[in-house]
Amino acid sequence: MKKRMMNVCGMAFLAISLFACSGQKKGTETAEAVVGSGKIMSDTVTVQADKTGYIVKVGEMAPNFTIILTDGTQVTLSSLRGKVVMLQFTASWCGVCRAEMPFIEKDIWLKHKDNADFALIGIDRDEPLDKVLAFAKSTGVTYPLGLDPGADIFAKYALRDAGITRNVLIDREGRIVKLTRLYNEEEFASLVEKINEMLKQ
């Protein structure tokens, strides 16, 4: 009987492990299974992603986080309530990010940086400070960039291993109003238009 129980537990553990390993490829993320005293305690959380890898949706409250910017300033998203907020998920190794960032600088940041009702934060995915500073210099952007060790902030918005660049536009109440993926001229133009419209209100 004891041997049979061990076999059942072993098979269950194998099944959970296989599910956890393949979960992200199917658009899900799972919590780790904990095995102890011959019992399997599974707290599996399944999160559905859209076809671009986002796990958040337009209309939902933006997940809260705290980020440290490259100048050492600490910012919590919820502290920006009352402002129109744009988050840009980026990294130095991302060619599309490098192509998009000068447009974010020119068409969004330089236009609205002095508006107290607007905030823009570039969230650099899992890179050290020196690399992020060099990245900002090489792309010529002056908008704030923050550090995201382990891509933990990114994982609140999209599958951890999903690609970038991504932009998330958040309204004054903290709700997501627009999500973009990669750089597409038409989509970017609609993002710029939406920000302009929201800041006129």
SEROFI-450869 format. One record per residue (C-alpha): x, y negated, z; residue number from 1; residue in three letters. Coordinates in Angstrom, 3 decimals, always signed. Layout:
> X / Y / Z / NUM / ALA;
...
//
This chain:
> +0.000 / +0.000 / +0.000 / 1 / MET;
> +2.823 / -2.375 / +0.951 / 2 / LYS;
> +4.648 / -1.584 / -2.298 / 3 / LYS;
> +1.459 / -2.197 / -4.294 / 4 / ARG;
> +0.986 / -5.586 / -2.619 / 5 / MET;
> +4.567 / -6.554 / -3.513 / 6 / MET;
> +3.923 / -5.593 / -7.167 / 7 / ASN;
> +0.728 / -7.677 / -7.255 / 8 / VAL;
> +2.534 / -10.641 / -5.724 / 9 / CYS;
> +5.412 / -10.250 / -8.152 / 10 / GLY;
> +3.076 / -10.199 / -11.143 / 11 / MET;
> +1.164 / -13.229 / -9.879 / 12 / ALA;
> +4.420 / -15.150 / -9.349 / 13 / PHE;
> +5.567 / -14.261 / -12.870 / 14 / LEU;
> +2.259 / -15.476 / -14.322 / 15 / ALA;
> +2.461 / -18.789 / -12.435 / 16 / ILE;
> +6.095 / -19.266 / -13.492 / 17 / SER;
> +5.287 / -18.670 / -17.151 / 18 / LEU;
> +2.354 / -21.102 / -16.968 / 19 / PHE;
> +4.521 / -23.771 / -15.330 / 20 / ALA;
> +7.254 / -23.418 / -17.967 / 21 / CYS;
> +4.881 / -23.617 / -20.906 / 22 / SER;
> +2.504 / -26.166 / -19.418 / 23 / GLY;
> +4.041 / -29.323 / -20.814 / 24 / GLN;
> +4.117 / -27.931 / -24.322 / 25 / LYS;
> +0.362 / -27.474 / -24.063 / 26 / LYS;
> -0.190 / -30.987 / -22.752 / 27 / GLY;
> -0.248 / -30.217 / -19.045 / 28 / THR;
> +1.942 / -30.619 / -16.005 / 29 / GLU;
> +1.916 / -28.237 / -13.057 / 30 / THR;
> +3.044 / -28.451 / -9.461 / 31 / ALA;
> +5.556 / -25.837 / -8.304 / 32 / GLU;
> +4.328 / -22.627 / -6.720 / 33 / ALA;
> +5.572 / -21.978 / -3.202 / 34 / VAL;
> +6.314 / -18.401 / -2.193 / 35 / VAL;
> +6.675 / -17.502 / +1.464 / 36 / GLY;
> +6.082 / -14.531 / +3.787 / 37 / SER;
> +4.935 / -12.329 / +0.915 / 38 / GLY;
> +2.132 / -14.756 / -0.015 / 39 / LYS;
> +1.860 / -17.026 / -2.997 / 40 / ILE;
> +0.619 / -20.467 / -2.197 / 41 / MET;
> -0.173 / -22.161 / -5.476 / 42 / SER;
> -1.163 / -25.798 / -5.662 / 43 / ASP;
> -1.344 / -26.039 / -9.430 / 44 / THR;
> -2.441 / -29.388 / -10.805 / 45 / VAL;
> -3.347 / -29.538 / -14.472 / 46 / THR;
> -3.226 / -32.887 / -16.226 / 47 / VAL;
> -4.583 / -33.251 / -19.733 / 48 / GLN;
> -2.581 / -35.347 / -22.152 / 49 / ALA;
> -3.761 / -36.923 / -25.385 / 50 / ASP;
> -2.047 / -36.160 / -28.691 / 51 / LYS;
> +0.603 / -38.818 / -28.026 / 52 / THR;
> +1.454 / -37.488 / -24.561 / 53 / GLY;
> -0.380 / -40.095 / -22.478 / 54 / TYR;
> -2.068 / -38.763 / -19.334 / 55 / ILE;
> -3.816 / -42.091 / -18.673 / 56 / VAL;
> -6.699 / -43.549 / -20.651 / 57 / LYS;
> -8.004 / -46.972 / -21.599 / 58 / VAL;
> -10.470 / -48.101 / -18.939 / 59 / GLY;
> -8.690 / -46.350 / -16.065 / 60 / GLU;
> -6.842 / -48.114 / -13.267 / 61 / MET;
> -3.134 / -48.238 / -14.050 / 62 / ALA;
> -1.168 / -45.963 / -11.678 / 63 / PRO;
> +0.669 / -48.013 / -9.083 / 64 / ASN;
> +4.455 / -47.941 / -8.679 / 65 / PHE;
> +7.354 / -49.936 / -7.306 / 66 / THR;
> +10.334 / -50.684 / -9.521 / 67 / ILE;
> +13.713 / -52.335 / -8.969 / 68 / ILE;
> +14.654 / -54.753 / -11.736 / 69 / LEU;
> +18.205 / -55.151 / -13.014 / 70 / THR;
> +18.633 / -58.312 / -10.893 / 71 / ASP;
> +17.761 / -56.367 / -7.729 / 72 / GLY;
> +14.220 / -57.730 / -7.422 / 73 / THR;
> +11.635 / -55.184 / -6.305 / 74 / GLN;
> +8.215 / -55.347 / -7.969 / 75 / VAL;
> +5.069 / -53.373 / -7.147 / 76 / THR;
> +2.499 / -53.212 / -9.924 / 77 / LEU;
> -0.433 / -53.857 / -7.576 / 78 / SER;
> +1.206 / -57.140 / -6.504 / 79 / SER;
> +0.663 / -58.397 / -10.067 / 80 / LEU;
> -3.135 / -58.106 / -9.795 / 81 / ARG;
> -4.718 / -61.214 / -11.298 / 82 / GLY;
> -2.183 / -61.272 / -14.149 / 83 / LYS;
> -2.219 / -59.727 / -17.599 / 84 / VAL;
> +0.584 / -57.155 / -17.414 / 85 / VAL;
> +2.473 / -55.397 / -20.192 / 86 / MET;
> +4.691 / -52.401 / -19.458 / 87 / LEU;
> +7.176 / -51.244 / -22.069 / 88 / GLN;
> +8.706 / -47.789 / -21.569 / 89 / PHE;
> +12.121 / -47.738 / -23.198 / 90 / THR;
> +15.681 / -46.343 / -23.160 / 91 / ALA;
> +18.997 / -47.203 / -24.805 / 92 / SER;
> +19.102 / -43.945 / -26.792 / 93 / TRP;
> +15.722 / -44.633 / -28.413 / 94 / CYS;
> +16.150 / -46.056 / -31.914 / 95 / GLY;
> +12.480 / -47.022 / -32.214 / 96 / VAL;
> +12.730 / -48.920 / -28.915 / 97 / CYS;
> +15.705 / -50.865 / -30.256 / 98 / ARG;
> +13.695 / -51.708 / -33.387 / 99 / ALA;
> +10.632 / -52.842 / -31.401 / 100 / GLU;
> +12.252 / -54.792 / -28.567 / 101 / MET;
> +13.293 / -57.882 / -30.585 / 102 / PRO;
> +9.639 / -58.232 / -31.661 / 103 / PHE;
> +8.458 / -57.936 / -28.052 / 104 / ILE;
> +10.997 / -60.640 / -27.168 / 105 / GLU;
> +10.000 / -62.989 / -30.017 / 106 / LYS;
> +6.259 / -62.433 / -30.378 / 107 / ASP;
> +5.269 / -61.782 / -26.764 / 108 / ILE;
> +7.885 / -62.708 / -24.158 / 109 / TRP;
> +9.135 / -66.039 / -25.530 / 110 / LEU;
> +5.556 / -67.096 / -26.204 / 111 / LYS;
> +4.160 / -66.256 / -22.747 / 112 / HIS;
> +7.105 / -66.124 / -20.305 / 113 / LYS;
> +6.164 / -69.478 / -18.744 / 114 / ASP;
> +2.537 / -68.456 / -18.275 / 115 / ASN;
> +1.950 / -67.652 / -14.594 / 116 / ALA;
> -0.903 / -65.340 / -15.635 / 117 / ASP;
> +1.385 / -62.995 / -17.591 / 118 / PHE;
> +3.990 / -60.408 / -16.611 / 119 / ALA;
> +6.118 / -58.156 / -18.810 / 120 / LEU;
> +8.350 / -55.382 / -17.506 / 121 / ILE;
> +10.541 / -53.096 / -19.572 / 122 / GLY;
> +10.867 / -49.772 / -17.748 / 123 / ILE;
> +14.099 / -48.020 / -18.700 / 124 / ASP;
> +13.831 / -44.268 / -18.553 / 125 / ARG;
> +16.376 / -42.557 / -16.311 / 126 / ASP;
> +19.509 / -44.591 / -17.044 / 127 / GLU;
> +21.986 / -46.277 / -14.661 / 128 / PRO;
> +22.145 / -50.022 / -14.109 / 129 / LEU;
> +25.286 / -50.631 / -16.172 / 130 / ASP;
> +23.788 / -48.887 / -19.189 / 131 / LYS;
> +20.515 / -50.825 / -18.879 / 132 / VAL;
> +22.371 / -54.144 / -18.661 / 133 / LEU;
> +24.407 / -53.258 / -21.751 / 134 / ALA;
> +21.181 / -52.215 / -23.507 / 135 / PHE;
> +19.528 / -55.573 / -22.790 / 136 / ALA;
> +22.593 / -57.400 / -24.089 / 137 / LYS;
> +22.811 / -55.347 / -27.284 / 138 / SER;
> +19.104 / -55.812 / -28.116 / 139 / THR;
> +19.116 / -59.491 / -27.169 / 140 / GLY;
> +16.078 / -59.241 / -24.900 / 141 / VAL;
> +15.655 / -61.542 / -21.918 / 142 / THR;
> +12.458 / -60.110 / -20.447 / 143 / TYR;
> +12.797 / -58.202 / -17.147 / 144 / PRO;
> +14.012 / -54.608 / -17.299 / 145 / LEU;
> +13.663 / -52.174 / -14.414 / 146 / GLY;
> +15.142 / -48.797 / -13.532 / 147 / LEU;
> +13.142 / -45.566 / -13.587 / 148 / ASP;
> +15.398 / -42.833 / -12.110 / 149 / PRO;
> +14.176 / -39.370 / -13.047 / 150 / GLY;
> +11.449 / -40.935 / -15.228 / 151 / ALA;
> +9.136 / -40.808 / -12.187 / 152 / ASP;
> +7.250 / -43.964 / -13.154 / 153 / ILE;
> +6.972 / -42.784 / -16.744 / 154 / PHE;
> +5.497 / -39.496 / -15.499 / 155 / ALA;
> +2.591 / -41.404 / -13.933 / 156 / LYS;
> +1.564 / -42.505 / -17.421 / 157 / TYR;
> +2.666 / -39.736 / -19.792 / 158 / ALA;
> +4.021 / -36.205 / -19.728 / 159 / LEU;
> +7.523 / -36.398 / -18.276 / 160 / ARG;
> +9.147 / -34.969 / -21.413 / 161 / ASP;
> +7.013 / -36.985 / -23.869 / 162 / ALA;
> +8.691 / -39.506 / -26.129 / 163 / GLY;
> +9.039 / -43.259 / -26.001 / 164 / ILE;
> +8.679 / -46.162 / -26.950 / 165 / THR;
> +5.308 / -46.876 / -25.318 / 166 / ARG;
> +3.457 / -50.037 / -24.308 / 167 / ASN;
> +0.715 / -50.221 / -21.700 / 168 / VAL;
> -1.418 / -53.362 / -21.468 / 169 / LEU;
> -3.215 / -53.950 / -18.170 / 170 / ILE;
> -5.922 / -56.498 / -17.395 / 171 / ASP;
> -6.209 / -58.800 / -14.388 / 172 / ARG;
> -8.184 / -56.201 / -12.428 / 173 / GLU;
> -5.495 / -53.558 / -12.940 / 174 / GLY;
> -7.256 / -51.559 / -15.656 / 175 / ARG;
> -5.571 / -50.254 / -18.785 / 176 / ILE;
> -6.888 / -51.999 / -21.912 / 177 / VAL;
> -4.440 / -50.804 / -24.574 / 178 / LYS;
> -1.907 / -48.000 / -25.083 / 179 / LEU;
> +0.605 / -47.901 / -27.934 / 180 / THR;
> +3.128 / -45.280 / -29.031 / 181 / ARG;
> +6.146 / -45.772 / -31.312 / 182 / LEU;
> +6.443 / -48.948 / -33.372 / 183 / TYR;
> +3.804 / -49.568 / -35.982 / 184 / ASN;
> +3.475 / -53.092 / -37.403 / 185 / GLU;
> -0.307 / -53.047 / -37.503 / 186 / GLU;
> -0.653 / -51.606 / -34.002 / 187 / GLU;
> +1.933 / -54.043 / -32.642 / 188 / PHE;
> +0.092 / -56.965 / -34.245 / 189 / ALA;
> -3.121 / -55.821 / -32.535 / 190 / SER;
> -1.239 / -55.682 / -29.200 / 191 / LEU;
> +0.008 / -59.254 / -29.682 / 192 / VAL;
> -3.507 / -60.386 / -30.619 / 193 / GLU;
> -5.011 / -58.693 / -27.556 / 194 / LYS;
> -2.511 / -60.369 / -25.211 / 195 / ILE;
> -3.201 / -63.772 / -26.799 / 196 / ASN;
> -6.943 / -63.209 / -26.414 / 197 / GLU;
> -6.695 / -62.088 / -22.774 / 198 / MET;
> -4.545 / -65.066 / -21.812 / 199 / LEU;
> -7.079 / -67.519 / -23.277 / 200 / LYS;
> -9.778 / -66.272 / -20.884 / 201 / GLN;
//
